[in-house]
Amino acid sequence: MGVILSLGRQKAFLRDGEWRCADLALEQQLNHITSQWIAETGGPKLDSPDPEVEAAHELARRTGGRVLLQSKSNARKAHRIYFARRQYRLAFF
């Protein structure tokens, strides 16, 4: 379902691989950091029982936030989402 992350006085919600937040700048920053993390490390482990939770905990570590609430996601759907985000993007002209 999703994960709620607390960053100071702001809250952000991760669902289906995308962050949502009332603060648009924070939302964009979290999505950028997530994309960066996936590009650097490959993101959540391939055998992760819940990639959304793993991603949220990593973002909490990187941003100094904390996970307030987590609910189990659809594992099949989450694995497809994060697998697609792991794929390299090549710039062809």
Backbone bond lengths (Angstrom), bond angles and torsions (degrees), N, CA, C in turn:
res aa  C-N    CA-C-N  psi(-1)  N-CA   C-N-CA  omega(-1)  CA-C   N-CA-C  phi
1 M - - - 1.447 - - 1.518 110.40 -
2 G 1.324 118.94 -60.09 1.454 118.89 -179.97 1.507 112.47 172.05
3 V 1.330 113.06 177.36 1.465 121.24 -178.74 1.521 107.37 -136.87
4 I 1.328 116.71 138.45 1.455 121.54 175.61 1.522 107.71 -108.42
5 L 1.343 114.59 127.83 1.454 122.57 -179.14 1.523 108.65 -113.47
6 S 1.318 116.85 135.85 1.453 121.72 176.84 1.517 108.83 -105.02
7 L 1.323 115.09 127.81 1.467 122.11 178.03 1.518 107.18 -127.42
8 G 1.317 115.89 93.16 1.465 119.30 -175.03 1.508 109.56 65.17
9 R 1.330 115.92 -121.15 1.457 120.26 -179.99 1.524 112.56 -94.04
10 Q 1.323 116.56 -1.01 1.460 121.69 -179.18 1.522 110.93 -98.97
11 K 1.310 115.33 152.11 1.464 122.04 174.82 1.527 107.47 -123.50
12 A 1.321 115.22 144.82 1.459 120.65 176.79 1.519 107.84 -134.51
13 F 1.317 115.81 150.25 1.452 122.69 -175.32 1.521 108.74 -121.39
14 L 1.329 117.53 127.04 1.458 122.70 177.56 1.520 109.10 -104.78
15 R 1.326 114.92 123.87 1.461 119.78 177.07 1.519 108.91 -149.90
16 D 1.313 116.29 133.64 1.460 122.91 -179.89 1.531 111.87 54.17
17 G 1.328 116.10 37.73 1.460 121.29 174.42 1.511 115.56 79.71
18 E 1.322 118.40 5.36 1.464 122.24 -178.78 1.520 110.34 -125.25
19 W 1.320 115.22 138.25 1.461 121.12 176.11 1.517 109.74 -86.99
20 R 1.325 116.33 143.92 1.462 123.64 174.33 1.524 107.47 -130.07
21 C 1.335 115.27 138.06 1.460 120.20 -178.02 1.524 108.56 -155.39
22 A 1.315 116.91 152.20 1.464 121.04 176.83 1.526 110.55 -67.26
23 D 1.327 117.20 -27.97 1.459 123.08 178.14 1.532 108.34 -91.78
24 L 1.322 116.84 105.75 1.464 121.63 -174.87 1.535 111.93 -59.15
25 A 1.323 118.08 -39.88 1.470 120.77 179.85 1.526 110.62 -62.75
26 L 1.326 117.30 -42.49 1.466 120.98 178.09 1.526 110.46 -66.07
27 E 1.314 117.27 -41.22 1.466 121.52 177.86 1.530 110.65 -58.34
28 Q 1.321 116.20 -47.36 1.464 120.49 179.61 1.526 111.16 -64.49
29 Q 1.323 116.72 -39.96 1.463 121.10 179.32 1.533 110.30 -63.35
30 L 1.315 117.79 -45.57 1.465 121.10 179.70 1.524 111.31 -63.18
31 N 1.329 117.34 -42.60 1.464 120.04 178.08 1.527 111.21 -64.74
32 H 1.340 116.80 -37.53 1.461 120.85 177.38 1.532 110.98 -66.21
33 I 1.312 117.40 -45.83 1.467 121.42 179.35 1.522 110.29 -62.31
34 T 1.327 117.01 -39.63 1.466 120.58 177.89 1.520 110.51 -62.84
35 S 1.326 117.06 -45.97 1.467 120.81 178.85 1.526 110.81 -62.16
36 Q 1.317 116.55 -40.86 1.467 121.97 178.03 1.528 110.54 -61.75
37 W 1.318 116.19 -45.91 1.470 121.57 179.74 1.522 110.48 -60.71
38 I 1.322 116.70 -43.68 1.457 120.33 179.80 1.526 110.36 -65.09
39 A 1.341 117.50 -40.83 1.468 120.69 179.08 1.536 111.10 -65.48
40 E 1.330 117.18 -38.11 1.468 121.63 -177.73 1.522 112.73 -75.13
41 T 1.327 117.08 -40.83 1.467 120.26 -169.28 1.523 114.54 -119.62
42 G 1.307 117.37 -12.90 1.461 120.49 -174.60 1.517 111.77 94.04
43 G 1.324 117.12 -4.29 1.465 120.56 176.92 1.514 113.20 79.16
44 P 1.328 116.67 -152.17 1.469 120.41 -178.73 1.527 111.06 -59.78
45 K 1.309 115.78 150.04 1.466 120.75 178.38 1.524 109.84 -58.68
46 L 1.318 115.63 146.97 1.467 119.87 -179.82 1.520 112.54 -60.82
47 D 1.328 116.70 -31.14 1.466 119.77 -179.37 1.533 112.64 -99.85
48 S 1.317 116.30 18.18 1.463 120.50 -179.39 1.530 110.73 -61.94
49 P 1.333 118.11 132.82 1.465 119.71 178.22 1.531 112.18 -67.53
50 D 1.337 117.71 -26.22 1.462 121.14 179.03 1.527 109.19 -150.76
51 P 1.344 117.37 91.39 1.461 121.03 -177.81 1.525 114.33 -58.70
52 E 1.330 117.72 -33.15 1.472 120.73 179.55 1.524 110.68 -61.89
53 V 1.313 116.26 -45.48 1.460 120.67 -179.13 1.533 109.99 -65.81
54 E 1.327 116.56 -41.21 1.465 120.21 178.87 1.532 110.46 -62.27
55 A 1.330 116.78 -42.72 1.460 121.13 178.54 1.531 110.63 -63.71
56 A 1.310 117.31 -43.49 1.471 120.95 -179.39 1.524 111.30 -64.09
57 H 1.317 117.49 -41.51 1.464 119.97 178.85 1.529 111.06 -65.23
58 E 1.327 117.03 -37.19 1.462 120.21 177.39 1.521 110.81 -66.49
59 L 1.329 117.36 -42.09 1.461 120.10 177.99 1.526 111.14 -66.34
60 A 1.311 117.20 -36.81 1.461 120.12 176.33 1.528 109.40 -61.20
61 R 1.322 116.49 -42.31 1.470 120.57 179.33 1.530 110.62 -64.54
62 R 1.315 117.36 -42.59 1.465 121.73 -177.05 1.518 113.65 -73.23
63 T 1.319 117.49 -27.20 1.465 120.44 -175.12 1.524 113.97 -107.50
64 G 1.321 117.03 -6.59 1.457 119.45 -177.29 1.517 112.85 80.61
65 G 1.316 116.93 14.34 1.461 121.09 178.78 1.513 111.06 -88.90
66 R 1.324 115.11 -172.58 1.464 119.20 175.98 1.515 109.71 -146.04
67 V 1.322 113.93 146.73 1.463 120.46 179.48 1.523 107.97 -78.24
68 L 1.320 116.05 122.11 1.463 120.91 179.64 1.521 111.85 -90.36
69 L 1.317 115.68 -40.74 1.457 120.44 -173.63 1.519 108.76 -150.34
70 Q 1.302 115.35 139.34 1.461 119.59 175.57 1.513 108.83 -138.89
71 S 1.309 114.73 141.14 1.454 119.44 175.40 1.521 107.58 -129.81
72 K 1.292 115.44 150.20 1.461 121.53 -174.88 1.525 110.29 -63.61
73 S 1.329 114.64 132.04 1.455 119.36 178.75 1.522 109.91 -95.65
74 N 1.312 115.95 169.64 1.456 122.13 173.99 1.528 105.70 -72.80
75 A 1.317 117.35 106.16 1.466 122.27 -172.57 1.520 112.15 -58.43
76 R 1.316 118.19 -42.85 1.470 121.09 -179.57 1.516 111.56 -60.62
77 K 1.323 115.17 -47.15 1.461 120.40 -178.85 1.528 110.41 -65.08
78 A 1.325 117.31 -44.21 1.463 121.49 -179.81 1.524 111.08 -62.73
79 H 1.327 117.80 -41.22 1.461 120.47 178.31 1.523 110.95 -63.17
80 R 1.331 117.97 -39.44 1.473 120.83 178.01 1.526 110.86 -64.95
81 I 1.316 116.56 -43.27 1.471 121.05 -178.58 1.524 110.38 -61.75
82 Y 1.325 116.61 -50.15 1.462 119.40 -176.86 1.520 111.97 -73.13
83 F 1.324 118.65 -29.09 1.462 120.89 175.21 1.528 109.30 -64.00
84 A 1.320 116.92 -43.97 1.464 121.12 179.43 1.527 110.85 -63.42
85 R 1.315 117.73 -36.42 1.464 120.85 -179.43 1.524 112.13 -73.81
86 R 1.336 117.65 -19.11 1.467 121.45 178.72 1.518 112.28 -76.51
87 Q 1.301 117.25 -19.98 1.454 120.56 -173.78 1.525 110.66 -67.17
88 Y 1.315 115.99 137.34 1.461 121.60 179.11 1.511 109.83 -69.02
89 R 1.309 114.90 144.25 1.455 121.09 174.86 1.522 107.16 -108.65
90 L 1.320 116.33 117.31 1.453 121.28 -179.93 1.528 109.13 -101.72
91 A 1.310 115.23 138.71 1.469 120.17 -179.37 1.521 108.80 -93.40
92 F 1.324 116.02 103.35 1.459 120.88 175.88 1.525 107.93 -101.01
93 F 1.297 114.86 144.34 1.469 119.56 -178.28 1.497 110.59 -99.00
